[in-house]
Amino acid sequence: MFNPRLVHEELFQKIRIMANRSRFKMLEMTQTEPKTVTELSKGTNLAYNKCADYVSMLEKEGLIEKKRLGRETMVKSTVDLSKLKIRSR
């Protein structure tokens, strides 16, 4: 199967990661203030380990920042979702 290289490969990868409903919800939840992975887990109704995996994916793409605070990991979005616009026809 032919898989052409994209000019905007990095952007495509970020969109692909954000396209998952739970990961997008995590970005929404952390727009205004940091949340713990435990809070994200409860807010997305995901197991803690799955949530932590998603946080790692988002961090790898530069979509969130993590910060240790004692025993907890605080998560904050680096993307302002209110500024992401798609032009309508």
QUIUR-V196764 format. One line per field, one symbol per residue. psi: psi as a letter, one per 30 degrees, with the letter a starting at -180 (. if undefined). burial: I if it has 9 or more other C-alpha atoms within 8 Angstrom, else O. Layout:
psi = ???
burial = ???
This chain:
psi = kkjkkkeheeeeeeeeeffkeeeeeeeefgeflklleeeeeeffhlkeeeeeeeeeeeeefgflkkkkjbflkkkkkgkjfffjkkkl.
burial = OOOOOOOOOOOOIIOOIIOOOOIIIIIIIIIOOIIIIOOIIOOIOIOIOOIIOIIOIIIOIOIIIIOOOOOOIIIIIIOOOOOOOOOOO
